[in-house]
Amino acid sequence: MRPNSPKRSAAPLGLAAGTLALTVAGSLLSPAATAAPAQDPSKTGSSAAAFRGSVEVVEGPDDDQQAIDGAVFDDKNRNSKQDANEPGVPGATVSNGRDVATTDGQGRYELPAFDNMTVFVTQPRGYQVPVDEDNVAQFFYHHLPEGSPELKFGGLEPTGALPDAVNFPLAKSALTQSPEQHCLIGGDIQTYDQEEVGFAKNGAFADLAARDDYAGCGALFIGDVVGDDLSLYPQTRELAGMLNGPARFLPGNHDLDFDATSGEHAFDTFKANLGPDYYSYDAGKAHVVALNTVEYPTKQPAAKGDYNGALDEQQLEWLRNDIAKVPDNKLIVLAAHIPLLDYADQGSAKHQVDQVAEIYEILEGREAVAVGGHTHSIENMRAGDSLEGWDKLFGVKGLPFPHITAGAISGDWYSGRADGTYPLAVQRDGGLPGVLTLDIKNNTFQERFTVRGEDDSLQMALGLNTPRYRDWYAANLAKKGSAPEFTDPTAVSKSDLAGGTWLTTNFWMGSTGSTVKVQIDGGEAVEAERTQKMQGEGQLVGAEWSDPVAVQEQLVNGGSLADRMMHLWRLELPSDLSVGEHTAKVISTDVHGREFTESLSFQVTE
């Protein structure tokens, strides 16, 4: 999704009243991460030691055009060809996007063939598939005999008849064998022009260039890789060359060939540049399933914006076949662009997945986590959470396993104040741009969100929701992007205290099971109340339920409006606080027991 073109202001980014910077002593606006430190490629799996290569397509045509076959093999010399001394890998799975075959004792497979299919290998544990010069994983072969219909951005070239064989090279890897994995999930890079490619480069990709913890599992970018202009794929995929691990991609609703007249060719240009629109791979004891949850078009004639959250029957059949091959002791990571379910659009069928109940049935009894993008917000929803919209639309009364919305690399579409490095781009929920990491050990995981340009300690924003703020909100709601600045946001009058003033904590990865405690002036810690209980109620929207820190930024400098979120806690300030300076210390504890601390100084006035 993208709203109307946001305002991008060049206002200075120092500490100023009414800005996000106030709540965290300016740390939100620090420079982008520095270059990656020197590494030992043999130990880190860094870019220098990457297994570079490609799928081996053996020239044909094959005599049997009804089936495709080949081998999955250990490419010992890494030349992307199966040489005489290179054995096949037994027990690997290969798919045509519908059927799933397991390789025999010699690593051979055979699958039914049809005209528009992508054949791909599921990377097994203990192996890596090759990557190209941009670190994009190479594990697939597109078969489209006559190529795409005429499309603005080109689509797929004709492949002709089936080749004699398609062989998939693998290299042994201690990194993917390890039971400890760190799987990087990046939402919505969504570059609309070359300037925004630069913002992504200076932001999240510079941060990732300085990390090597995800070298095994790699980075999965879950859709809206670009923003409608598919000619930006080459420049955007080049950013993956900065990574210290393999990159994989999923399509979003802004990655469509909008001039495609049927869903059969809606992602042909995506496929030509980045790979299959759905697939799976293993790292450690995690099985990552990457789904295409964008249906387009939903009616004729096709029109931009005419999409829906859904899986077609072929992909559902593949999902059943894929999961059936996965041992019960693995963690299933189900990744998609449009989330199965989310908080931001809990009342909209279009922005969630129609087949969510069928997917739950396929995964019944499995250890699983779903991750999604699309909403440009951060959401950490746990098993048992429920919302009114999910029940009304899909009959889901409670989540069977955690669902996480990963936020966006573009934040709020690169909106708001910018300093030349990147815009502030506060998201719809008041969160900041960044990336999600799933830290996996065996088949359990912990989630962490890393704000662009920051370390993992920054997890919340503190503010004051006063009657004066709520009056300003109401007066300026129609002036988003041009509202007058809210002055003295950390000043509260005695009458405001009497009228109801809350200290707000927007704990971005906070969830059911998290706690937020507040100490005023070093006194006893008091537990704050979570505004959205996630117990089957409807969505709470408006000034009373908003993040004042984010809203004061957004109404003045543009972007979305953080008027609803599932991770806001608030504590009503005592009405008898004395005139003068006060300090609130906030200790937020996530569902895994990790503590994060921030402080806010504020002034009570007459």
VENURWO-V192231 format. One record per pair of residues at least 24 apart in sequence whose C-alpha atoms are under 10 Angstrom apart, sorted by the first residue. I is the first residue (numbers start at 1). J is the second residue. Records with the same first field share a line. If there is no record, write none. Layout:
I->J  J
This chain:
1->188  190  224  227  252  253  254  305  338  351  374  375  376  413
2->190  227  254  374  375  376  412  413  560
3->412  413  559  560
4->559  560
5->413  414  415  558  559
6->412  413  414  415  416  425  480  481  557  558  559  560
7->414  415  416  417  480  481  482  554  556  557  558  559
8->413  414  415  416  417  418  423  424  425  481  557  558  559
9->415  416  417  418  419  423  424  481  556  557  558
10->416  417  418  419  420  423  557
11->416  417  418  419  557
12->417  418  419
13->417  418  419  423  424
14->419
16->487  488
17->485  486  487  488  489  490  552  553
18->463  485  486  487  488  489  490  548  549  550  551  552  553  556
19->485  486  489  548  549  550  551  552  553  554  556  557
20->424  426  430  432  461  462  463  548  549  550  551  552  553  554
21->461  549  553
22->461  462  463  489  490  549  600  601
23->460  461  462  463  464  490  549  598  599  600  601
24->458  460  461  462  598  599  600
25->598  599  600
27->453  454  458
28->424  432  451  452  453  454  458  461
29->418  419  422  423  424  452  453  454
30->452  453  454
31->202  203  419  421  422  452  453  454
32->201  202  203  204  205  206  207  421  422  452  453  454
33->202  203  204  205  206  207  208  209  210  211  452  453  454  455
34->202  206  207  208  209  210  453
35->206  207  208  209  210  211  242
36->206  207  208  209  210  211  212  242  243  244
37->209  210  211  212
38->210
39->212
41->244
43->174  175  215
44->175  212  213  214  215  216  244  245
45->173  174  175  212  213  214  215  216  244  245  246
46->209  211  212  213  214  215  216  243  244  245  246
47->131  133  134  135  209  212  215  241  242  243  244  245  246
48->244  245
49->244  245
50->128  129  130  131  132  133  135  215  244  245  246
51->75  78  79  80  128  129  130  131  132  133  135  137  169  170  171  172  173  246
52->78  79  80  129  130  131  132  133  134  135  136  137  138  171
53->78  79  80  81  129  130  131  132  133  137  138  139  169  170
54->78  79  80  81  129  130  131  132  137  138  139  140  141  167  168  169  170
55->80  81  120  121  129  130  131  138  139  140  141  166  167  168  169  170
56->80  81  82  139  140  141  165  166  167  168  169
57->81  141  162  163  164  165  166  167  168
58->162  163  164  165  166  167
59->161  162  163  164  165  166
60->160  161  162  163  164  165
61->160  161  162  163  164  165
62->161  162  163  164  165
63->161  162  163  164
64->113  162  163  164
65->112  113  114  115  161  162  163  164
66->111  112  113  114  115  162
67->110  111  112  113  114  162  165
68->96  109  110  111  112  113  114  119  162  163  164  165  166
69->94  108  109  110  111  112  113  119  162  163  164  165  166  167
70->94  103  107  108  109  110  111  163  164  165  166  167  168
71->103  104  106  107  108  109  110  121  165  166  167  168  169
72->103  104  106  107  108  109  121  123  166  167  168  169  170
73->106  107  108  167  168  169  170  171
74->107  127  128  168  169  170  171  172
75->129  130  168  169  170  171  172
76->169  170  171  172
77->171
78->130  169  170  171
79->169
80->130  167  168  169  170  171
81->167  168  169
82->167  168  169
86->169
88->167  168  169  170
89->124  127  168  169  170
91->124  325
92->121  122  123  124  125  325
93->120  121  122  123  124  280  281  322  325  326
94->119  120  121  122  123  139  140  168  279  280  322
95->119  120  121  122  140  279  280  318  321  322
96->120  121  140  141  142  143  279  318
97->276  277  278  279  314  315  316  317  318  319  321  322
98->313  314  315  316  317  318  319  320  321  322
99->314  315  317  318  319  320  321  322
100->317  318  319  320  321  322  323  324  325
101->321  322  325
102->325
107->167  168
108->167
109->166  167
110->165
113->143  162
114->143  144  145  162
115->142  143  144  145  146  147  159  160  161  162
116->142  143  144  145  146  147  148  264  265
117->141  142  143  144  145  264  276
118->142  143  144  271  275  276  277  278  279
119->143  166  276  279
120->166  167  168  275  276  278  279  280
121->167  168  169  170  279  280  281
122->168  279  280  281  282  287  288  289  322
123->168  169  170  176  279  280  281  282  283  287  288
124->170  172  173  176  177  280  281  282  283  284  287
125->172  173  174  175  176  177  178  179  217  281  282  283  284  285  286  287
126->170  171  172  173  174  175  176  177  178  216  282  283  284
127->169  170  171  172  173  174  175  176  177  216  282  283  284
128->169  170  171  172  173  174  175  176  177  216  217  246  281  282  283
129->168  169  170  171  172  173  246  281
130->168  169  170  171  246
131->245  246  247  248
132->241  246  247
133->238  240  241
134->234  237  238  239  240  241  242  243  246  247
135->218  219  237  238  239  240  241  242  243  244  245  246  247  248
136->218  219  237  238  240  241  243  245  246  247  248  249  273  274  275
137->218  245  246  247  248  249  274  275
138->168  169  246  247  248  274  275
139->167  168  169  170  275  276  279  281
140->166  167  168  275  276  279
141->166  167  168  275  276
142->268  271  272  275  276
144->268
147->265  268
148->260  264  265  266  268  269
149->259  260  261  265  268
150->259  260
151->257  258  259  260  261  265  266  268  269
152->229  230  231  257  258  259  260  269
153->229  230  231  256  257  258  259  268  269  270
154->230  231  257  268  269  270  272
155->230  257  260  265  266  267  268  269  270  271  272  273
156->265  267  268  269  270  271  272  273
157->268  269  272
173->216  283
174->216  284
175->214  215  216  217  283  284
176->215  216  217  218  282  283  284  285  286
177->216  282  283  284  285
178->216  283  284  285  441  442
179->283  284  285  286  440  441  442  443
180->216  217  283  284  285  286  439  440  441  442  443  444  445
181->213  214  215  216  217  218  283  284  285  286  437  438  439  440  441  442  445
182->212  213  214  215  216  217  218  219  283  284  437  438  439  440  441  445  446  447
183->213  214  215  216  217  218  219  220  283  286  288  333  436  437  438  439  440  445  447
184->208  213  214  215  217  218  219  220  221  245  247  435  436  437  438  439  448  449
185->214  218  219  220  221  222  248  249  335  371  372  373  405  406  407  408  409  434  435  436  437  438  449
186->219  220  221  222  223  225  249  372  373  406  407  408  409  410  434  435  436  437
187->220  221  222  223  224  225  250  252  336  337  371  372  373  374  375  376  377  405  406  407  408  409  410  411  433  434  435  436
188->221  222  223  224  225  226  227  251  252  254  337  372  373  374  375  376  406  407  408  409  410  411  412  413  433  435
189->221  222  223  224  225  226  227  236  408  409  410  411  413  414
190->223  224  225  226  227  228  229  232  236  252  254  255  408  409  410  411  413  414
191->224  225  226  227  228  229  230  232  233  235  236  254  409  410  413  414
192->225  226  227  228  229  230  232  254  413  414
193->226  227  228  229  231  232  235  236
194->232  235  236
195->414  420  422
196->226  227  236  410  413  414  422  423
197->226  232  235  236  237  238  239  410
198->235  236  239  420  421  422
199->409  410  414  418  420  421  422  423
200->236  239  409  410  414  421  422  452
201->236  238  239  240  242  421  422
202->420  421  422  452  453
203->409  410  421  422  423  433  434  451  452  453  454
204->408  409  410  433  434  435  450  451  452  453  454
205->239  240  241  242  243  409  434  435  452  453
206->239  242  243  452  453
207->242  243  434  435  450  451  452  453  454  455
208->240  242  243  244  245  435  452  453
209->239  240  241  242  243  244  245
210->242  243  244
211->243  244  245
212->243  244  245
213->244  245  437  439
214->243  244  245  246  437  438  439
215->243  244  245  246  247
216->244  245  246  282  283  284
217->245  246  247  281  282  283  284  286  288  438  440
218->243  244  245  246  247  248  283
219->243  244  245  246  247  248  249  435  436  437
220->246  247  248  249  250  288  290  335  336
221->247  248  249  250  251  252  290  335  336  337  373  408  409  435
222->248  249  250  251  252  290  291  292  335  336  337  338  371  372  373  374  406  408
223->249  250  251  252  253  254  255  277  292  293  294  335  336  337  338  372  373  374  408
224->249  250  251  252  253  254  255  256  337  338  373  374  408  410
225->249  250  251  252  253  254  255  270  274  409  410
226->251  252  253  254  255  256  270
227->252  253  254  255  256  413
228->252  253  254  255  256  257  258  304
229->254  255  256  257
230->254  255  256  257  269  270  273
231->269  273
233->269  270  272  273  274
234->273  274
237->273  274
247->274
248->274  275  276  279  290
249->274  275  276  277  278  290
250->274  275  276  277  278  279  290  291  292  293  335  336  337
251->275  276  277  278  290  291  292  293  294  336  337  338
252->277  292  293  294  295  336  337  338  373  374
253->292  293  294  295  296  304  305  306  307  308  309  337  338  374
254->294  304  305  374
255->294
256->294  295  296  297  304  305  307
257->296  304
258->296  297  302  303  304  305  306
259->297  301  302  303  304
260->296  297  302  303
261->296  297  299  300  301  302  303
262->295  296  297  298  299  300  301  302
263->294  295  296  297  298  302  312
264->296  297
265->296
266->294  295  296  297
267->292  294  296
277->315
278->315  318  319  335  336
279->315  318  319  322
280->319  322  323  333  334  335
281->333
282->326  330  331  332  333
283->440
284->330  331  440  441  442  443
285->327  329  330  331  332  440  441  442  443  444
286->326  329  330  331  332  333  367  368  440  441  442  443  444  445
287->323  326  327  330  331  332  333  334  368  443
288->330  331  332  333  334  335  368  369  370
289->319  322  323  332  333  334  335  336  370
290->319  333  334  335  336  337  371
291->315  316  319  334  335  336  337  338  339  372
292->335  336  337  338
293->335  336  337  338  339  340  351  352  353  354  355  372
294->336  337  338  339  350  351  352  353
295->350  353
306->350
307->350  351
308->338  349  350  351  352  353  354
309->337  338  339  340  341  348  349  350  351  352  353  354  355  356
310->338  339  340  349  350  351  352  353  354  355  356
311->353  354  355  356  359
312->355
313->355
316->355  358  359  362
319->359  362  363
320->358  359  361  362  363
321->362
323->362  363  366
324->362  363
327->366
328->365  366  367  443
329->366  367  442  443
330->366  367  368  442  443  444
331->366  367  368  369  440  441  442  443  444  445
332->363  366  367  368  369  370  443  444
333->367  368  369  370  371  438  445
334->359  363  368  369  370  371  372  403
335->369  370  371  372  373  403  404  405  406
336->370  371  372  373  374  405
337->371  372  373  374  375  405  406
338->371  372  373  374  375  405
339->370  371  372  373  374  375  403  404  405  406
340->370  371  372  403  404  405
341->370  371  372  381  387  389  390  394  396  399  403  404  405
342->371  372  373  374  375  377  378  379  380  381  387  389  390  403  404  405
343->375  377  378  379  380  381  386  387  389  390  403  404  405  534  539  564  565  566
344->374  375  376  377  378  379  405  428  429  539  564  565  566
345->375  389  390  539
346->386  387  388  389  390  391  392  393  538  539
347->387  388  389  390  391  392  393  538  539
348->389  390  393
349->389  390  392  393  394
351->375
352->390  393  394
353->394
354->393  394
355->394
356->394  395  396
357->394  395  396
360->396  399  400  401
363->400  401
364->400  401
365->400  401
366->400  401
367->400  401  402  443  444  445
368->400  401  402  403  443  444  445
369->400  401  402  403  404  438  444  445
370->401  402  403  404  405
371->402  403  404  405  406  436  438
372->403  404  405  406  407
373->404  405  406  407  408
374->405  406  407  408
375->405  406  407  408  411  412  427  428  429
376->405  406  407  408  409  410  411  412  413  426  427  428  429  430  431  432  433  560
377->405  406  407  408  411  412  426  427  428  429  430  431  432  433  508  562  565
378->404  405  406  407  408  427  428  429  430  431  432  433  434  435  436  449  507  508  509  510  565  566  567
379->403  404  405  406  407  429  431  508  509  510  511  565  566  567
380->404  405  406  447  508  509  510  511  512  566  567
381->405  509  510  511  512  534  566  567
382->511  512  513  534  591
383->512
384->512  534  535  536
385->511  512  533  534  535  536
386->533  534  535  536  537  538
387->532  533  534  535  536  537  538  539
388->534  535  536  537  538  539
389->536  537  538  539
390->536  538
391->536
396->536
397->535  536
398->534  535  536
404->436  447  509
405->436  509
406->433  434  435  436  437  447  448  449  509
407->431  432  433  434  435  436  449  451  508
408->432  433  434  435  436
409->433  434  435  436  451  452
410->434  452
411->452  559
412->554  558  559  560  561
413->559  560
414->559
415->481  554  557  558  559  560
416->481  553  554  555  556  557  558  559  560
417->553  554  556  557  558  559
418->557
422->452
424->452  553  557  559
425->553  554  557  558  559  560
426->550  551  553  554  558  559  560  561  562
427->550  554  559  560  561  562
428->550  551  554  559  560  561  562  563  564  565
429->506  508  546  547  550  551  560  561  562  563  564  565  566  567  568
430->460  461  506  507  508  546  547  548  549  550  551  553  554  560  561  562  563  564  565  567  568
431->459  460  461  506  507  508  509  547  550  562  565  567
432->459  460  461  508  550
436->509
445->592
446->591  592
447->509  591  592
448->509
449->508  509
456->596
457->595  596  597  598
458->507  508  596  597  598
459->506  507  508  509  510  588  595  596  597  598
460->504  505  506  507  508  509  510  567  568  586  588  596  597  598
461->504  505  506  507  508  547  548  549  550  568  598  599  600
462->503  504  505  506  507  547  548  549  550  568  569  570  584  585  586  598  599  600  601
463->489  490  502  503  504  505  506  547  548  549  550  570  600  601  602
464->489  490  491  492  501  502  503  504  505  547  548  549  570  571  572  573  600  602
465->489  490  492  496  500  501  502  503  504  543  544  545  546  547  548  549  570  571  572
466->490  491  492  493  495  496  497  498  499  500  501  502  503  543  544  548  572  573
467->492  493  495  496  497  498  499  500  501  502  543  544
468->492  493  495  496  499  501
469->496  501  543  544  548  551  552
470->542  543  544  546  548
471->543
472->543  552
473->542  543  544  546  548  551  552  555
474->542  543
476->555  556
477->543  551  555  561
478->555
479->555  556  558
480->551  552  553  554  555  556  557  558  559  560  561
481->553  554  555  556  557  558  559  560
482->554  555  556  557  558
483->552  553  554  555  556  557  558
484->552  555  556  557
485->552  553  555  556  557
486->548  551  552  553  555  556
487->552
488->602  603
489->548  549  552  602  603
490->600  601  602  603  604
491->580  581  601  602  603  604  605
492->579  580  602  603  604  605  606
493->575  579  603  604  605  606
494->575  576  577  578  579  604  605  606
495->575  604  605  606
496->573  575  604  605  606
497->572  573  574  575  576  577  604  605
498->573  574  575  576
499->575
500->572  573  574  575
501->570  571  572  573  574  575
502->528  544  569  570  571  572  573  574
503->528  548  569  570  571  572  573  584  586  600
504->528  529  530  531  545  546  547  548  549  568  569  570  571  572  586
505->529  530  547  548  549  567  568  569  570  571  586  587  588  598
506->530  546  547  548  549  550  565  566  567  568  569  570  588
507->566  567  568  569  588  589  590  596
508->565  566  567  568
509->566  567  590  591
510->566  567  568  569  588  589  590  591
511->566  567  568  589  590  591
512->566  567  590  591
513->589  590  591  592  593
514->567  588  589  590  591  592  593  594  595
515->569  587  588  589  590  591  593  595
516->568  569  570  571  586  587  588  589  590  595  596  597
517->569  570  571  584  585  586  587  588  589  597
518->570  571  584  585  586  587  588  597  598  599
519->583  584  585  586  587  599
520->573  574  577  582  583  584  585  586  599  600  601
521->581  582  583  584  585  601
522->582  583  584  585
523->584  585
525->584  585  586  587
526->571  586
527->569  570  571  586  587  588
528->568  569  570  571  572  586  588
529->568  569  570  571  572
530->566  567  568  569  570  571
531->564  565  566  567  568  569  570
532->564  565  566  567  568  569
533->566  567  568
534->566
539->564  565  566
540->564  565  566
541->565
545->569  570
577->603  604  605
578->603  604  605  606
579->603  604  605  606
580->604  605  606
581->605
